[in-house]
Amino acid sequence: MTTLKKTVYFTGFMASGKSRIGRAIAERLHAPLIDTDALIVERQGKSISEIFETQGEVAFRKMELDVIREIAADPKPKVVALGGGTLTQASVVSLIRKTGLIVRLWATPEVLSERIGRKDTRPLMAGLSPEERLAKIKTMLAEREPRYALADFSVESTNDSEEKVISAVLRGLQFWENRAVYVEPSGGSHYPIFIGHKLIPHFSTLLNGLRLMPKDSFLVVTDTTIAKAQSRSLGMLKHEAGDCPAFKFRAGEIFKNLNSLNQLFTFMLRRRYSRKSCLLQLSGGVVGDMAGFAAATYQRGIDFIQIPTTLLSMVDSSVGGKVAVNHPEGKNMIGAFYQPKAVVCDLDTLSTLPDTEYLAGLAEVIKYGVIYDAEFFKYLEENVQKILARDSEAMKHIVRRSCEIKAEVVGIDEKEMGLRAILNYGHTFGHAIENLHHYEFSHGIGVSLGMRVAGRLACMLGMISKEEENRQTALLNAYGFPKTVDGVNVNAAWDSMGVDKKVEKNKRVYILPTKIGEVKKVANVEEALVKEAWKAILPEVNA
């Protein structure tokens, strides 16, 4: 890394090395350095201690916020060393997040105490004995940890040489250049989505940056098909995670059940995986859902990272924290809402993806255009050939925009109490198709057919014009989605939809378009109309 592309804000407790390391990084990347404490001292003509004594901490924090606003308003990339308590202000974090990356430097309380004791100039530590100082540091670190945890990545500065710390920061900045989306679910957790090429070969940088290394034990979870098709990526991932083992589920939706999950639990328990362990999910949506549910429930919850290897899982199941297994009575009926520590979309893994699986992912991509973004729908109409040819920039754009849309929705409604229901467009019908075909039918293809039925039903209800229904139909046709499906009886389909998890207290709920880029929830549509809409995909009707 030779140039700085975003402003970098260094945070951490006092004496963690923010000014020293920040200065070195600024010199390496030929960027200006701003020390917020030094700038405040210069402007006020007083030391930090004097400001605290004469004006108080509240006044100082206001000065700090004003300085951050000024820095954030300047688009030129720079290195900023923040004060130790800057992130205690929530408004500062959201401001910084929009303009750059937050890097946390951390050291043990004992090392921090020793450094602080060299100079008795810290106002919050003035006049304390070494024992009192250490105790206060531990207390303050515990209080501030939730704010420091908001940093994009962390680097330890305890005993390593300055050069090692600088190198670790530079590696982190290079990896985090691929952070495309930042997910902040309404429930309060947060995590990054990375989208780019050759991310798996540098996975240890992510693990270190998230403070998962070296204290935790890792387990890669995949399936038999991916283990063979992605053998090189699997090997690299295991190596990057300390040469950890891998667990392989049998491939296929028919194995997405509690029995398969119990096999994983047995594997982990016999190898003494603990609550500090971390699952690394390398596969598509089926394994992603199972590994996520395993992480949510193993010893009441452990960390996990999603590394999707299909387009469908990159743009849909890996984002948003919905994890589950199937039951004979319905799809994804046993599950939880549980967010990953990160999602890593290494686009190189798509090189081995069969065309049919790539197409399945495009169904969810088109869905985002219908439900949320008319401009994105237009982009999909105008770039059919590039997208089908897997053009690198086109793939990066459709994955990023899809993840952005889902992140925006989840940020408002994590647990599907309202807005998030729009993500189910095409799914109520699609799940019925999957169920009737005993899950041998691709989820993405099922959704594409479900969208055709939903579009027809919306048109029959007068919610959209025939022209708009035809526009969706034309786009699905342009990408080569099937127009009909065999083996669907409308009465059986109606019954299957009745056990879908979107049913609310015996109220059948449908997500239907009102125009391209907008949908709404509709309940209890007349049974005859729904059955009529199913005819949109029946071969005997469309022959």
Number of C-alpha atoms within 10 A of each C-alpha: 11 9 11 21 16 16 22 23 24 25 28 30 24 22 21 25 25 26 24 12 20 26 19 17 22 19 13 15 16 14 18 16 19 19 19 21 20 16 13 19 16 11 9 13 11 13 16 18 17 14 18 17 11 10 11 12 15 10 12 16 17 12 16 21 18 13 15 19 14 9 19 19 10 11 11 14 19 23 27 24 24 25 20 18 17 21 24 16 14 10 11 17 18 12 15 19 16 9 19 19 21 24 25 25 25 22 19 15 20 16 17 22 23 14 15 20 19 8 9 12 14 14 14 14 18 14 12 13 11 15 10 12 22 21 14 17 21 16 12 13 16 12 12 17 14 12 19 27 16 19 22 22 23 26 22 20 24 18 11 10 9 15 11 14 19 19 13 19 24 18 16 22 24 17 20 20 15 18 20 19 19 20 24 20 21 15 14 8 14 17 19 19 25 22 25 22 15 15 23 24 16 16 19 21 24 22 20 19 25 17 16 19 16 12 10 17 19 24 21 23 24 27 20 14 15 22 21 10 14 19 12 12 20 21 17 15 24 20 15 18 24 15 13 14 14 21 17 18 23 15 18 15 20 15 18 23 19 16 11 16 19 12 13 19 18 11 13 16 12 8 9 11 19 15 15 14 20 22 21 25 29 29 27 24 24 26 30 29 26 28 29 33 24 26 26 23 15 19 14 9 18 20 22 27 24 32 29 28 26 27 29 24 25 27 25 22 20 29 24 25 22 22 26 27 27 21 14 11 11 19 21 21 15 15 18 19 16 23 28 24 18 24 25 25 32 22 22 16 24 18 13 13 17 10 10 14 18 19 22 22 25 26 24 29 24 23 24 29 23 26 24 22 19 16 13 20 21 15 15 21 18 12 13 15 14 14 19 17 11 15 13 14 12 19 19 19 16 21 24 22 19 24 26 20 19 20 21 19 24 24 22 17 18 24 20 17 9 12 16 18 20 23 21 21 27 26 27 27 28 28 25 27 30 23 21 17 14 12 20 13 16 19 24 27 24 26 28 29 28 24 31 26 25 28 31 29 25 25 21 16 13 11 18 19 17 14 10 17 21 15 14 21 19 13 18 21 12 13 18 12 20 13 16 17 15 11 10 18 14 17 11 12 20 17 11 20 22 18 17 22 16 18 16 11 6 10 13 20 20 27 23 28 28 19 19 22 18 16 21 17 15 14 13 12 14 9 12 10 13 22 17 14 21 23 19 21 20 18 14 10 9 10 6
